[in-house]
């Protein structure tokens, strides 16, 4: 047989060139793909939690006799991809206790999530959905109440001698434990 009749063997350089080309092509494809995926899923990676305290009112707006008043919480709200500035995100009952100290209670019933109403004549908070009753300080007023826990108290502070700031947060309804919603 003739030396020229044999099939040509692949050279090592061809293999090396093809391997490097595949590596460069994979890198050139992977980098923008991973960057795009990271950008797309970035909002999902961010941890949502209770926001910072929000200015709600001043001490002058709260009756000195300890009667509660309802206030809307106006703050920036965001979902996964959108931000909504200065929108109502919930409501609280505020009342003076011991002079300039303030108590904040979430208006959402811990039983089923309905909005709680204050009945001034009875000095009770009541839930119109399932008749849960709470004392003026937010504790369960009756052992027969369908709610498994007291009203949800929130962190509150008085700044600059007169500004009432509340760290607003919602909690899971229908549970005995006070579990914050994300």
Secondary structure, 3 states (H helix, E strand, C coil): CCHHHCCCCCCHHHHHHHHHHHHHHHHHHHHHHHHHHHHHHHHHHCCCCCCCCEEEEEHHHCCCCCCCEEEEEEEEEECCCCEEEEEEEEEEEEEEECCCEEEEEECECCCCCCEEEEECCCCEEEECCCCCEECCCCCECCCCCCCCCCCCEEEEEEECCCEEEEECCCECCCCCCCCECC
